[in-house]
């Protein structure tokens, strides 16, 4: 189940309608919103989404793993 204040069914419907290139970045050590509860499911629901998993990344990977996040973003934008 995806974690969302909107409710699971509504969020799944919204995500399945996205039809633009999408990058999902998620840390595998996120204890607040686990990868299996959000990142993996989001990437599956968004058609053609690319999932990048940051090894050892906690909840705020943009702060703790900025270099890896920026690298993933640049690679995605170049592709």
C-alpha positions in Angstrom: 0.0 0.0 0.0 1.3 3.4 -0.9 1.4 5.9 2.0 -0.7 9.0 1.2 -3.0 11.4 3.0 -5.1 11.4 -0.2 -6.0 7.7 0.3 -4.5 4.8 -1.5 -7.0 4.4 -4.3 -7.0 8.1 -5.3 -3.2 8.3 -5.3 -2.9 5.1 -7.4 -5.4 6.5 -9.9 -3.4 9.8 -10.1 0.0 8.0 -10.5 -1.3 5.7 -13.2 -2.3 8.8 -15.3 1.2 10.3 -15.4 2.6 10.0 -19.0 5.8 12.0 -18.9 9.3 10.8 -18.1 9.5 10.3 -14.4 12.3 9.6 -12.0 11.6 8.1 -8.6 14.5 8.3 -6.1 14.2 6.6 -2.8 16.6 5.5 -0.1 16.7 1.9 1.0 17.2 2.8 4.6 14.1 5.1 4.9 12.4 4.1 8.1 9.7 6.7 7.9 8.4 5.9 4.4 9.9 2.5 3.5 11.0 1.8 -0.1 8.6 -1.1 -0.4 5.7 1.1 0.8 6.3 4.0 -1.6 9.2 4.2 -4.0 8.9 0.7 -5.6 5.1 1.0 -5.9 5.2 4.5 -7.3 7.7 3.4 -10.0 5.4 0.5 -10.9 2.3 2.7 -11.1 3.9 5.4 -13.3 4.3 4.1 -16.8 7.9 4.0 -17.8 9.2 5.5 -14.5 12.8 5.0 -13.7 13.5 4.0 -10.1 16.9 4.8 -8.5 17.5 3.3 -5.1 20.1 5.1 -2.9 22.1 2.6 -1.0 21.9 3.4 2.8 19.7 6.4 2.0 17.4 7.5 4.9 14.3 9.6 4.7 15.9 12.8 3.6 18.3 11.6 0.9 18.5 15.0 -0.7 20.3 16.2 2.5 22.3 13.1 3.4 23.2 11.8 -0.1 23.1 15.0 -2.2 25.9 13.9 -4.5 24.2 10.6 -5.4 20.8 12.3 -5.8 22.2 15.0 -8.0 24.1 12.5 -10.1 20.8 10.5 -10.6 19.0 13.6 -11.6 21.6 14.7 -14.1 21.8 11.3 -15.7 18.0 11.2 -15.9 17.8 14.7 -17.5 20.5 13.7 -20.1 18.7 10.6 -21.2 
